[in-house]
């Protein structure tokens, strides 16, 4: 279930929760909220930042081993040999 972020349209006429913004888990098929569940003032959906992890590959076999990976190499007979 995705997490949606909402914030008050008019911060002066809203409660502390929607003034600061809040997150809500909702099924995808449900429509977006139009009012705050607490104070019933209008809210809008905020496009939030996404967290994308930095993907790095080991530069060499020794770097991979020092990172804790097991290095295997495929041989001609179809078996793998640990390096």
C-alpha positions in Angstrom: 0.0 0.0 0.0 1.5 3.4 -1.0 2.1 6.2 1.4 0.7 9.6 0.4 1.6 13.0 1.8 -0.9 15.8 2.4 -0.7 19.4 3.5 -3.2 22.1 4.3 -4.3 24.4 1.5 -4.8 27.3 3.9 -2.4 26.9 6.9 -4.2 29.7 8.8 -7.5 27.8 8.9 -6.2 24.3 9.7 -5.1 22.2 12.6 -1.4 21.6 13.6 -1.4 18.2 11.9 -2.4 19.3 8.4 -0.5 22.6 8.7 2.8 20.7 9.1 1.7 17.9 6.7 1.0 14.3 7.3 1.4 10.9 5.7 -1.3 8.4 5.1 -1.3 4.8 3.8 -4.2 4.3 1.3 -5.0 1.8 -1.3 -4.2 2.9 -4.9 -7.9 2.6 -6.0 -9.2 5.0 -3.3 -9.4 8.7 -4.4 -7.1 11.3 -2.9 -8.2 13.0 0.3 -9.8 16.4 -0.1 -10.2 17.3 3.6 -8.2 16.7 6.8 -9.5 13.8 8.8 -9.2 15.8 12.0 -10.3 19.3 11.3 -12.1 18.9 8.0 -10.2 21.8 6.3 -9.1 21.4 2.7 -5.8 19.5 2.0 -3.8 18.8 -1.1 -1.7 15.9 -2.1 2.1 16.6 -2.1 4.5 15.0 -4.5 7.1 13.6 -2.2 10.8 12.9 -2.6 11.8 9.3 -3.4 14.7 7.5 -1.8 16.9 5.9 -4.4 19.8 4.1 -3.0 23.2 4.7 -4.5 24.2 1.5 -6.3 27.9 0.9 -6.6 29.7 -2.0 -8.0 33.0 -3.3 -6.5 35.9 -2.1 -8.6 37.9 -5.3 -8.3 37.8 -8.8 -6.9 39.7 -7.7 -3.9 37.3 -4.9 -3.2 34.4 -7.4 -3.4 36.1 -9.8 -1.1 36.8 -7.0 1.4 33.1 -6.0 1.3 32.2 -9.5 2.3 31.1 -11.0 -1.0 32.0 -14.5 -2.1 33.5 -14.5 -5.6 32.7 -17.5 -7.8 34.1 -18.2 -11.3 32.4 -20.5 -13.7 34.7 -23.2 -15.1 34.4 -25.0 -18.5 32.8 -28.1 -17.0 29.9 -26.0 -15.6 31.0 -26.0 -12.0 31.8 -22.8 -10.0 35.0 -22.4 -8.2 35.5 -20.0 -5.2 38.3 -17.5 -5.8 
